[in-house]
Amino acid sequence: MVNGTFCRSRLVIAIVLAAGLAAPSNSDDLPAEVIALAKATQQFHQDAAVLSSFACLETMERAQSKPKSGKLLQMDRVELEVTKIGHQEWFSWPGGESFHDDPSAMVGHGLVGSGEFLVTAQSALDGSHPIAFVDTTELMGRKAYHYKYEISPFAAHYHVKTLVGEADIGIRGDIWIDIETLDVLRVRSEGWQMPGWLGLDSLETVVSYERIPINRQMLLFPESAETTMRYASGREVRNVTEFSQCRSYETSSRLLAGEEAASSAPPPETNPLVTLPANLRIALELKTRIDTSMRVGTPIEAKLAGRFRIKELGIELPSGARVLGRVRRMRPCSQNKSCWEVGIEFNEIDTPEHRFRFAARFVNVSAVEGVSSSLRAETHMERSQLDWVRSTITTETTTLIDLPGTASFFVTAPPYRLPSGMLMTWVTTKSAGAKQ
C-alpha cells in the first residue's frame, strides 16, 4: 500500500544577492541580519554548485503509526544513492549503473520523496519570494539568525501524492543561519495551502546541514533529514534520513531530449577510490581523541591496526595506513543528562600507492569505560495490594542508527570522550537495495 510520496521538481533558483544585496552602496545602513542572509545565500549556492558533482548514500529509516495506540513502529530501511544534476535530484540503487528522477517508482511503496539533498534548501533561499527575519537564537550549540519564508503553490512546484489524491501545494517554513560562519544550519519546510482532497493534516521536512571534510575540501553537506506526513485520520508516517559515504563525480553539461533525458545519469566518477572486496575484517586504531568540544564535521583519523592482504586485488594494506573520516554526531542524550551521543564516520584509506573507499559495517569496540554502542534504562514500579507489594522492573535498550562506515556510541562517563588508541573492528560491505 502506498503511504504517500512527494517530490519537488525543477525549481528556478535565484540568488538573493542578484536582487541588489550583493554590493549595497551603504551596507552599514542595512541590518546585520539582512547582510547575513545575502552572504549566506550566495555561500550556500556556491557550495551547492560543488555538491552537484557528488553522490551520497541516502539511508532512510521508515516508520508508520500503529492503529489505536498511534505509536510509531519501524517499517524498513531503504538505501539509495542520490546526486543532483541541474535543478533536479537523481537516484540509484547503491552500486547501480543508472540514475532515475523518481525514487517512489524505484521503491514502489511507503513514504518516499526527493528534495532533502539540496532542493529543499535551495527553494527556501530562492530570492523570488519574501524571507523575513524572526529573531536571534541558538541551534545545535551555535548562535543563529532565524528567518521565515512562504512560497505559493504556483511558485513552489511542490507535488504531493497521497493515498487519496495528489496536488501541487505551497511550502513555508524556517531557515537558521550560523551568525559566525554564515553556514545554513537547518531548513524546515511544511505544506501550505493543501487542498482537502489530499486527506492530509500536515506535511513537514526538516534538513540539517554541516560542513564536512571531503576530497581535501570543507563543503556544506546535508547531514540528516526528517519528513513527517500526518493524515486527517490520525495516521502518521515518518522517514528519518541520514547522508553518508559521499564521493565525487566529474560534471559535464549537454542538452538532452525525450527518452534520453529521462534515462540520463551522472557522468563517470573522476579519480575514483579503489573499492575493497566485501567481508574483509579490518581493525582500526583511533588516532584522534574525540571529545565534546568538537563540532560535527571535524576531520578525524584512525590507522590500520595490522597488515591486511587482499587476494582479490593482489595488494596489501600496510599497518599504520591512514584512515580518514569526520565527527558524525556530537550531542547530549535526549533523556539522560549524564550521557553524550558520539558518532564517527570513516570514508577513505590512504596508502602511498592507492586510495580506498572505506565502506564497512562497524562490529565492535575494545572495552573503554563509559563507552557503549547501546544504552540500557531500567524502570522500577511497585504496586501495593492488600498485604503484599508487587515490584516490576522494565528494561529498555536504545541504539543509534547504523550507517555504512559509521560507528555511534553512548558515552556515559566523564570526561565524555573516545580516547586515542581505542580499537575498533569493521567488516567491509557491498550495499544492496532496500532492506526489509
C-alpha positions as CSV (number, residue, x, y, z in Angstrom):
1,M,0.0,0.0,0.0
2,V,1.3,3.4,-0.9
3,N,1.5,5.6,2.2
4,G,2.4,8.7,0.2
5,T,5.1,10.2,-2.0
6,F,6.2,13.7,-2.5
7,C,8.7,15.5,-4.8
8,R,9.9,18.9,-5.7
9,S,10.7,19.4,-9.3
10,R,12.8,21.9,-11.4
11,L,12.9,24.9,-9.1
12,V,14.1,28.1,-10.6
13,I,17.0,29.2,-8.4
14,A,17.6,33.0,-7.9
15,I,20.3,34.2,-5.6
16,V,19.2,36.9,-3.2
17,L,22.4,38.9,-3.9
18,A,21.4,39.4,-7.5
19,A,18.4,41.4,-6.3
20,G,20.6,44.3,-5.1
21,L,22.2,43.0,-1.9
22,A,25.5,41.9,-3.4
23,A,27.2,45.2,-3.1
24,P,25.0,47.9,-1.5
25,S,26.3,51.4,-1.7
26,N,25.8,51.9,2.0
27,S,26.0,48.4,3.5
28,D,26.4,49.8,7.0
29,D,22.8,51.1,6.8
30,L,21.4,47.6,6.3
31,P,20.6,45.5,9.4
32,A,23.2,42.8,10.1
33,E,20.6,40.0,9.6
34,V,19.9,41.3,6.1
35,I,23.5,41.3,5.1
36,A,24.0,37.9,6.7
37,L,21.1,36.4,4.7
38,A,22.5,37.8,1.4
39,K,26.0,36.5,2.1
40,A,24.7,33.1,3.4
41,T,22.6,32.7,0.3
42,Q,25.5,33.3,-2.0
43,Q,27.7,31.0,0.0
44,F,25.1,28.2,0.0
45,H,24.6,28.3,-3.7
46,Q,28.4,28.2,-4.2
47,D,28.6,25.1,-2.1
48,A,25.5,23.6,-3.9
49,A,27.3,24.1,-7.2
50,V,30.2,22.0,-6.0
51,L,27.8,19.4,-4.4
52,S,26.3,18.8,-7.8
53,S,29.5,16.8,-8.6
54,F,29.0,14.5,-5.6
55,A,26.8,11.5,-4.9
56,C,25.9,10.4,-1.4
57,L,24.4,7.3,0.2
58,E,20.9,8.2,1.5
59,T,19.7,5.8,4.2
60,M,16.0,6.1,5.1
61,E,14.6,4.6,8.3
62,R,10.8,4.4,7.6
63,A,8.2,4.2,10.3
64,Q,4.4,4.4,10.5
65,S,1.9,4.8,13.4
66,K,0.3,1.7,14.9
67,P,-3.5,1.7,14.8
68,K,-5.2,2.8,18.0
69,S,-2.1,3.4,20.0
70,G,-0.6,5.9,17.5
71,K,2.9,4.7,18.4
72,L,5.4,4.8,15.5
73,L,6.8,1.4,14.6
74,Q,9.8,1.0,12.2
75,M,8.8,-0.5,8.9
76,D,12.0,-0.9,7.0
77,R,15.2,0.7,5.8
78,V,15.9,1.9,2.3
79,E,19.3,2.7,0.9
80,L,19.6,4.8,-2.3
81,E,22.4,6.9,-3.9
82,V,21.5,10.5,-4.5
83,T,23.0,13.2,-6.6
84,K,21.9,16.5,-8.2
85,I,22.1,17.4,-11.9
86,G,20.8,20.9,-12.9
87,H,17.8,21.6,-10.7
88,Q,16.8,18.0,-10.1
89,E,17.8,15.2,-7.8
90,W,18.6,11.8,-9.2
91,F,18.6,8.4,-7.5
92,S,20.1,5.0,-8.0
93,W,20.4,1.7,-6.0
94,P,23.8,1.6,-4.4
95,G,26.3,0.3,-7.0
96,G,23.7,0.7,-9.8
97,E,24.6,1.8,-13.3
98,S,21.7,4.2,-13.9
99,F,20.0,7.1,-12.1
100,H,16.3,7.9,-12.0
101,D,14.4,11.1,-11.2
102,D,11.5,9.4,-9.3
103,P,12.6,7.4,-6.2
104,S,9.0,6.4,-5.5
105,A,8.9,4.4,-8.8
106,M,12.1,2.6,-7.7
107,V,11.0,1.7,-4.1
108,G,7.3,1.1,-5.0
109,H,5.7,1.6,-1.6
110,G,5.8,3.7,1.5
111,L,6.7,7.4,2.0
112,V,9.4,8.3,-0.5
113,G,10.4,11.7,-1.8
114,S,13.1,13.9,-3.3
115,G,14.4,17.3,-2.2
116,E,16.2,16.6,1.1
117,F,19.7,16.5,-0.5
118,L,19.7,20.1,-1.9
119,V,16.5,21.3,-3.5
120,T,14.6,22.0,-0.2
121,A,17.1,24.5,1.0
122,Q,17.6,25.9,-2.5
123,S,13.9,26.6,-2.8
124,A,13.8,28.2,0.6
125,L,16.7,30.5,-0.3
126,D,15.2,31.4,-3.7
127,G,15.2,35.2,-3.9
128,S,11.8,35.3,-5.7
129,H,9.8,35.2,-2.5
130,P,9.9,37.1,0.8
131,I,12.2,35.9,3.6
132,A,11.5,37.6,6.9
133,F,13.9,37.9,9.9
134,V,12.4,36.5,13.1
135,D,15.0,36.6,15.9
136,T,18.4,35.5,17.1
137,T,18.5,32.2,18.7
138,E,20.7,29.1,19.5
139,L,20.7,26.0,17.4
140,M,22.9,22.9,17.6
141,G,25.0,24.8,20.1
142,R,25.6,27.7,17.8
143,K,24.2,31.2,17.7
144,A,22.0,31.6,14.7
145,Y,19.8,34.1,12.7
146,H,16.2,32.7,12.4
147,Y,14.1,33.6,9.3
148,K,10.7,32.6,7.9
149,Y,9.6,32.2,4.3
150,E,6.5,31.4,2.2
151,I,6.1,30.1,-1.3
152,S,2.7,29.8,-3.0
153,P,1.6,26.7,-4.8
154,F,2.1,28.4,-8.1
155,A,5.8,29.0,-7.4
156,A,6.8,26.1,-5.2
157,H,6.4,23.3,-7.7
158,Y,5.9,21.0,-4.7
159,H,3.9,18.0,-5.8
160,V,2.3,15.7,-3.2
161,K,0.7,12.3,-3.8
162,T,-1.2,10.6,-1.0
163,L,-3.4,7.6,-0.6
164,V,-6.5,9.5,-1.8
165,G,-5.2,12.2,-4.2
166,E,-2.4,14.4,-5.5
167,A,-1.9,18.1,-6.0
168,D,0.7,20.9,-6.1
169,I,0.9,22.7,-2.8
170,G,2.7,25.7,-1.3
171,I,5.5,25.5,1.2
172,R,6.6,27.7,4.1
173,G,8.9,27.3,7.0
174,D,12.1,28.4,8.7
175,I,15.8,28.9,7.9
176,W,18.6,29.1,10.5
177,I,22.0,30.6,9.6
178,D,25.1,30.5,11.7
179,I,26.0,34.0,12.8
180,E,29.7,33.5,12.7
181,T,30.3,31.2,9.7
182,L,27.1,32.2,7.7
183,D,26.5,28.5,7.0
184,V,22.9,27.3,6.6
185,L,22.4,25.1,9.7
186,R,18.8,23.9,9.2
187,V,15.8,24.4,6.9
188,R,12.3,23.4,7.8
189,S,9.5,23.3,5.3
190,E,5.8,22.5,5.8
191,G,3.0,22.0,3.4
192,W,0.9,25.2,2.9
193,Q,-2.5,25.7,1.2
194,M,-3.0,22.0,0.9
195,P,-6.4,21.0,-0.7
196,G,-8.7,18.9,1.4
197,W,-8.9,16.0,-1.1
198,L,-5.3,15.1,-0.2
199,G,-6.6,13.9,3.2
200,L,-3.6,15.5,5.0
201,D,-3.4,17.3,8.3
202,S,0.3,18.2,7.9
203,L,3.5,17.5,5.9
204,E,6.8,18.7,7.3
205,T,10.5,18.2,6.3
206,V,13.5,19.3,8.4
207,V,17.0,19.2,6.8
208,S,20.2,19.8,8.9
209,Y,23.4,20.8,7.2
210,E,27.1,20.5,8.3
211,R,30.4,21.5,6.7
212,I,32.5,18.3,6.4
213,P,35.9,17.4,5.0
214,I,35.8,15.6,1.7
215,N,38.4,15.4,-1.1
216,R,40.5,17.7,1.0
217,Q,37.8,20.4,0.9
218,M,35.4,21.6,3.6
219,L,32.0,21.5,2.0
220,L,28.5,22.1,3.3
221,F,26.6,18.9,3.0
222,P,23.1,17.7,4.2
223,E,23.7,15.6,7.2
224,S,20.2,14.4,8.1
225,A,16.6,15.0,7.3
226,E,13.2,14.1,8.8
227,T,10.0,14.0,6.9
228,T,6.6,13.5,8.7
229,M,3.3,13.1,6.9
230,R,0.1,13.2,9.1
231,Y,-3.3,12.2,7.7
232,A,-6.5,13.8,8.8
233,S,-7.5,10.3,10.0
234,G,-4.7,10.4,12.6
235,R,-2.4,8.1,10.7
236,E,1.3,9.1,10.6
237,V,4.3,8.1,8.5
238,R,7.8,9.3,9.1
239,N,11.2,9.0,7.4
240,V,14.5,9.7,9.2
241,T,17.2,10.1,6.6
242,E,21.0,10.2,7.0
243,F,23.5,11.1,4.3
244,S,26.9,9.4,4.3
245,Q,29.7,7.9,2.1
246,C,29.8,10.9,-0.3
247,R,32.0,10.7,-3.3
248,S,32.8,13.0,-6.3
249,Y,31.7,12.8,-9.9
250,E,33.1,14.6,-12.9
251,T,30.5,17.0,-14.2
252,S,29.6,17.9,-17.8
253,S,26.7,19.7,-19.5
254,R,24.8,18.8,-22.6
255,L,21.2,19.2,-23.9
256,L,19.1,16.1,-23.8
257,A,15.6,15.5,-25.2
258,G,12.9,12.8,-25.0
259,E,13.8,9.4,-23.6
260,E,17.5,10.2,-23.5
261,A,16.8,12.9,-20.9
262,A,14.6,10.7,-18.8
263,S,17.3,8.0,-18.6
264,S,20.3,10.3,-18.2
265,A,22.6,9.6,-15.3
266,P,25.6,11.3,-13.7
267,P,28.8,11.1,-15.6
268,P,31.5,8.6,-14.6
269,E,33.3,9.1,-11.3
270,T,36.6,11.1,-11.5
271,N,39.7,9.8,-9.8
272,P,37.7,7.0,-8.2
273,L,38.7,5.4,-5.0
274,V,39.5,1.7,-5.2
275,T,36.6,-0.4,-3.8
276,L,37.6,-3.0,-1.3
277,P,36.0,-6.5,-1.6
278,A,33.2,-7.4,0.8
279,N,33.6,-9.3,4.1
280,L,37.2,-8.1,4.8
281,R,37.6,-7.9,8.5
282,I,39.6,-4.7,9.4
283,A,40.9,-3.5,12.7
284,L,41.3,0.3,13.2
285,E,43.0,2.2,16.0
286,L,41.6,5.7,16.6
287,K,44.3,8.4,16.4
288,T,42.2,11.5,17.1
289,R,40.8,11.8,20.6
290,I,37.1,12.7,20.2
291,D,35.6,15.0,22.9
292,T,32.5,17.1,23.4
293,S,34.3,20.3,22.3
294,M,34.3,19.1,18.7
295,R,31.7,20.1,16.1
296,V,30.1,17.7,13.8
297,G,32.2,17.6,10.6
298,T,35.6,17.9,12.4
299,P,38.2,15.8,10.5
300,I,39.5,12.8,12.4
301,E,42.0,10.0,11.7
302,A,42.4,6.4,12.6
303,K,45.1,3.9,11.4
304,L,45.1,0.3,10.3
305,A,46.0,-1.9,13.3
306,G,47.9,-4.5,11.3
307,R,48.6,-5.5,7.7
308,F,45.8,-6.8,5.5
309,R,46.4,-8.9,2.4
310,I,43.7,-8.5,-0.3
311,K,44.0,-11.5,-2.6
312,E,41.3,-10.3,-5.0
313,L,43.3,-7.1,-5.7
314,G,46.7,-8.6,-5.3
315,I,47.8,-5.9,-2.9
316,E,48.5,-5.4,0.8
317,L,47.2,-2.7,3.1
318,P,50.2,-1.7,5.3
319,S,49.9,-1.5,9.0
320,G,49.5,2.1,10.1
321,A,47.9,3.3,6.9
322,R,45.8,6.5,7.5
323,V,42.0,6.1,7.6
324,L,40.3,9.5,7.2
325,G,36.9,10.5,8.5
326,R,35.0,13.1,10.5
327,V,32.8,13.5,13.6
328,R,29.4,12.4,12.6
329,R,27.3,13.1,15.7
330,M,28.0,15.1,18.9
331,R,25.1,15.9,21.2
332,P,23.8,15.2,24.7
333,C,21.5,12.2,25.1
334,S,17.8,13.3,24.9
335,Q,16.7,11.6,28.2
336,N,19.9,11.4,30.2
337,K,21.9,14.5,31.2
338,S,25.0,12.4,32.1
339,C,25.3,11.0,28.6
340,W,26.5,12.0,25.2
341,E,25.8,10.6,21.7
342,V,29.0,10.4,19.7
343,G,29.3,9.2,16.1
344,I,32.3,8.9,13.9
345,E,32.4,8.2,10.2
346,F,35.3,6.9,8.0
347,N,35.3,7.0,4.2
348,E,38.8,6.7,2.9
349,I,42.0,4.6,3.5
350,D,45.2,6.3,2.2
351,T,48.3,4.3,1.3
352,P,51.4,5.5,-0.6
353,E,50.2,3.7,-3.8
354,H,46.4,3.8,-3.5
355,R,43.3,5.4,-2.0
356,F,40.5,3.1,-1.0
357,R,36.8,3.7,-0.3
358,F,36.0,2.7,3.2
359,A,32.5,1.2,3.1
360,A,32.3,-1.0,6.1
361,R,30.0,-2.1,8.9
362,F,31.0,-1.4,12.5
363,V,31.2,-4.6,14.5
364,N,32.7,-3.9,18.0
365,V,35.0,-1.7,20.0
366,S,37.6,-2.5,22.7
367,A,36.5,-2.1,26.3
368,V,36.5,1.6,27.2
369,E,34.9,2.7,30.4
370,G,31.6,4.5,29.8
371,V,31.6,3.8,26.0
372,S,28.9,1.6,24.6
373,S,27.0,1.1,21.4
374,S,23.7,0.7,23.3
375,L,22.1,2.4,26.3
376,R,20.0,0.4,28.8
377,A,17.5,2.1,31.0
378,E,15.6,0.4,33.9
379,T,12.2,1.5,35.2
380,H,11.2,0.3,38.6
381,M,7.5,0.2,39.6
382,E,5.9,-1.1,42.8
383,R,2.2,-1.9,43.4
384,S,0.7,-2.3,46.8
385,Q,-2.3,-4.7,47.0
386,L,-3.7,-5.6,50.4
387,D,-0.8,-7.2,52.4
388,W,1.7,-7.7,49.6
389,V,3.8,-5.5,47.3
390,R,4.5,-6.4,43.7
391,S,7.7,-5.0,42.1
392,T,8.2,-4.8,38.3
393,I,11.4,-3.9,36.5
394,T,11.2,-2.9,32.8
395,T,14.4,-2.7,30.8
396,E,14.6,-0.6,27.6
397,T,17.6,-0.8,25.3
398,T,18.3,2.1,22.9
399,T,20.6,2.0,19.9
400,L,21.5,4.7,17.3
401,I,21.0,4.4,13.5
402,D,23.6,2.1,11.9
403,L,25.1,3.5,8.7
404,P,27.9,2.2,6.4
405,G,31.2,3.5,7.6
406,T,29.7,4.9,10.7
407,A,30.1,3.9,14.4
408,S,27.8,5.5,17.0
409,F,28.3,5.4,20.8
410,F,26.8,6.4,24.0
411,V,29.4,7.9,26.3
412,T,28.3,7.9,29.9
413,A,31.4,8.5,32.0
414,P,33.3,11.8,32.4
415,P,35.2,13.4,30.6
416,Y,32.9,12.1,27.9
417,R,35.3,11.2,25.1
418,L,36.5,8.5,22.8
419,P,40.2,8.1,23.6
420,S,43.0,7.8,21.1
421,G,44.2,4.3,20.9
422,M,40.7,2.9,21.0
423,L,40.5,-0.3,18.9
424,M,37.5,-1.0,16.6
425,T,36.6,-3.9,14.3
426,W,34.9,-3.3,11.0
427,V,33.8,-5.6,8.1
428,T,33.7,-4.2,4.6
429,T,30.4,-4.3,2.8
430,K,28.8,-4.0,-0.6
431,S,25.5,-2.2,-0.2
432,A,22.3,-3.6,-1.8
433,G,19.0,-2.0,-2.4
434,A,16.1,-1.8,0.0
435,K,16.5,-3.7,3.3
436,Q,13.2,-5.1,4.5
